Amino acid sequence: MIKDKNIINLFQNSVLAQGLDREKIEEFLKSSKVDYKKYHEGEFIFREGDVPRKLYMLIEGQIKIAKDTYLGRQLALGEITRPGDIFGEVYLFLGHKAYDMYTMALEDSSILEISSSFFRDTNQDVMPLTIQIQQNLLRIIAGKAYFMHNRLKILGSGSLREKIARYIFQLSSKNGCFQLPCSREQLAEQLSVARPSLSRELGQMQRDGILDIHGNKISIVDLKAFESYL
């Protein structure tokens, strides 16, 4: 049974709780099918080969998603860093018999864990709650699919300059202004390029008069030249 007000408030502000009043949220968090666990730095949340049985929501901390190569090198697939973000949903609902990657705490972390049996509960008293959370989960999955669709369009670009242009175009306002929402290291990782290569190309685009860059603020100066890379 979860009574911590901070956890209740965080869940209430998450997409998964949309449409639920405080009473329903507390009812959900009191369910025996919902658990709250803490993990120490370096501890696995689930391992490759484990059977998917839970949906996970980050409450606090950072989680790494990774897979080991044939020779034992760790291949980073992503990180969960924002409280309220969920993970593990794809494996849970696509019927995969086992995870083909693993998740590990990058620092001491706490996680809300929802048993898959909650989504199969046919008890008439809890069905409205189950249906609402399922609908919210569909919104989350659809949002992730949309994000991945846009990212694939960027990664499918032929050159680094095209990747940068498409990334900026997707996030910039109508007046061509853009505030970089992450560090250059994180952007380089998103674009699957080396950070020095990214910085060189951004600098060259500025020298070519295409962009004006001040810290994390980027403005498109030459729209015609910029759009030639879309």
JOWO-V498085 format. One record per backbone hydrogen bond with DSSP energy under -1.0 kcal/mol. CO is the residue of the C=O (numbers start at 1). NH is the residue of the N-H. If there is no record, write none. Layout:
co nh
CO NH
CO NH
//
This chain:
co nh
4 8
5 9
6 10
7 11
8 12
9 13
11 14
14 17
15 18
17 20
21 25
22 26
23 27
24 28
25 29
26 30
28 31
29 2
31 34
33 115
35 113
37 111
39 109
40 43
43 105
46 103
47 50
50 99
53 116
55 114
56 87
57 112
58 84
60 110
62 106
63 80
64 104
65 77
65 78
66 102
67 75
69 72
73 69
75 67
78 65
80 63
82 85
85 58
87 56
88 92
89 93
90 94
99 49
102 66
103 45
104 64
105 42
109 39
110 59
110 60
111 37
112 57
113 35
114 55
115 118
118 121
123 126
123 127
126 130
127 131
128 132
129 133
130 134
131 135
132 136
133 137
134 138
135 139
136 140
137 141
138 142
139 143
140 144
141 145
142 146
143 147
144 148
145 149
146 150
147 151
148 152
149 153
150 154
151 155
152 156
154 157
159 163
160 164
161 165
162 166
163 167
164 168
165 169
166 170
167 171
168 172
173 176
176 220
177 173
178 218
183 187
184 188
185 189
186 190
187 191
188 193
194 198
195 199
196 200
197 201
198 202
199 203
200 204
201 205
202 206
203 207
204 208
205 210
205 211
206 209
210 221
210 222
212 219
214 217
216 180
217 214
218 178
219 212
222 226
223 227
226 229
227 230
//
